[in-house]
Amino acid sequence: MLTRRHFIATGAAITAFGAHPAFAQEAATPAIEEPIVPADPLAPTLVTLAGIVPANEIHMDPNTFRLYLTLGGDQAMRYAVGVGRPGLYEPGTFFVGAKKEWPSWTPTPDMIERDPEAYEQFKDGMEGGINNPLGARAIYLFEPGRGDTYLRIHGTNSPRTIGTAVSNGCARLTNEFVVDLYDRTPMRAQVYLYPRDV
């Protein structure tokens, strides 16, 4: 199993995801003319890593609002994400325990307790759909011995929150790009949510 220590030792430490250009450089492409309309800054991007990593792992850096799905070798797909607000973001090592398309959503008891005005009305749940805060897809994070952590990597019906730390602990992508991540991510994939810088 790849550990954070191994990640650091190979030069592909999470700090390198966003801090060191050598880690997450754009894949080499032939020279082309500049597009008239700029590319979508939230779009997934193929990047070259500074070290060799196994395929099908998710690594998320809350400090740079970037999530990486490793493709094996030195390649990964980089996604722009929003993360949990301070005090609710939970770093750790998880695995993909479930995946759902247009998932239903029920706020946790902690969410209702923190903000009853916002969440009490949904205590019995909300069906999946365009107005659902989990968006088009959800990847459910589990821990051995604990099971479902209630942490999700999911879509959002509020794309302006990408690149911010405002959620109740989950990571979110635009609906369009969470579908791409969902389709590429296998069940039981390892997920590494790295700590925030203090």
N, C-alpha and C positions, 0 to 999 in steps of 0.2 A: 504494500500500500504506500502511496506517495504521501509523505508527511510534509508539514510546513518547513521543517528543518531541511528535508531533502530539496524542497523548492528553493530555499535560501542557498543551499550549498551548490546547486546547479546554476545559480545566477538568474534563476527565473522566479525570484521571490516576489511576493505580491507587491512589494514596494516598486518593483520593476514594472509591474503592469502599467502604472501611470507615471511613475517618477523618472524612469530611465528610458530614453528613446530607443535604446538597443533592444528592449524587451518587446515592445509593441509597435514595431515599425509597420507601415503599410506594406503589403506584399508588392513586390516589384511588378510594374506594369509598363507596357510600351508607352512612349510619349504620345499624348493626344492633345487636341486643342481643348482649351478651357470650355466647359459647357456654358451656355447662355444662362441657364438656371442652375444655381449651385446645387450640389448633391445634398440629399437629406442628411443633416448631421447626426440624426438618431439611427440611421440605417446600419444594420450589421456590417462589419468590415472584416475581411480576412487579414490577419496580422501574423507576422513572424515573431516567434519567441526567441529569447536568448539561450534557452536550454531545451532539452528533449523532455517531453512529457507524454504520459499515456493518453490515449484517446478517450473521449466521452467523460470528461470530468468538468464540473463547473467550478470556477474560481471567481469570487466576487470581492471587489475592493470598494468598500463604502466611502472611502476618501476621495476617489476619483469618479464615482458613480459609473463604474464599468463592470461588466460581467463577461467572463471568457468561457467559452465552451471549447475545450481542447479537441483537436482533430487527430492528434498523434504526431510524432516527430516534433517539429518545431512550429507547428501551425495551430491557430485557434481562430474562432469567430469572436469578435468583440461586439458587445451590445451596450447601449446606453441604458441606464436604469435609474429608478428612484429607489430610495431605501427607507428603512425605519427611522423615525425621529429619535433624537437622543433619549436614552433610557429605555427604549423599546426595541432597538436593534439587538439581535442576539447572534454573536459570532459563534462559530463552532464547525464541526464536521458532521454532515448529514448524508442521507441518501434519498434518492427519488423513490418514494413509497407508493405514489399514485399520480395519475395524470388524468385530467378531465377537460373535455371540450365544453364551452359555455357552462361552466359550473354554477351550481346554486351557491348561495352565501348566507351564512348566519354569523352575526357578530359574536365574539367570545364573551363570556361573562365579565372578564376584565375590561373589555371595550365598553360594554354597557355601563359598568361601574364608573369608569373614567369620564364618560360623556353620555349620560342617559338621554339627553335631549336629542343627540344625533342618532343614537343606536337603538334605543328602547323600541321604537316603531318597527324594527326589523328582527326582534327577538325570536320570531317564529320562522325566520329565513326569508330569502328572496330568490325567486327562480332565476336561472341563467338567462342572459340576454344583454342587449346593448346598454341598458341602464345599470346592470349589475357591476359593483366595484371590482370584481375579479376579472372582468373582461372576457375575452374570447377563449382563453386557455388558462389552466392553472397546473403547476407542477408542485406537488405536495412533498414537503420535506419531513422525513422521519429520522429517528435516532434508534439504534439498537437498544432494547430494553425499555424504551420510552414510547415507541410508536410515533403516532402523529404528533408533531410539535406545534401544529397550527400555524407554522410558517409556510409561506407560499412564494413561489415566483410566478407572477400572474400578469395578465393584461391590465389595462386601465381604461376607464371611460373619461379620464382626465389627463391627457397627454402632457399638459403643461407642468405636471408634477415630476416628469422625468428630469433627472439631474438635481433633485432636491431630497431632503430627508424629512418627510412629513407623514409617513404612513405609520400604522400600528405595528410595524415590525417586518412586514413583507417587502420583497423586492418586486418592482413592477416595470413593465416595458409597454410600449405602445401595443395596441391589439395586433396590428399588422406584424410586428416583429416578434411578439411572443409566440405567434403561430410558427414562425421560422424556428425559434429555439425549441419549442415543444416538439416539432416534427423531427428535429435532429437529436433530441435527448432521449436515451433509452431508459427504461425502468431500471432501478437500482444503481443508477449512475451516482458516483460520489460527488458531494457538493461541499465546497469549502467557503465559508463566509468568514472573511478575515476581519480582525478587530479594527475599530476606528482609531485614528491617531488622536491623542489627547490634546 
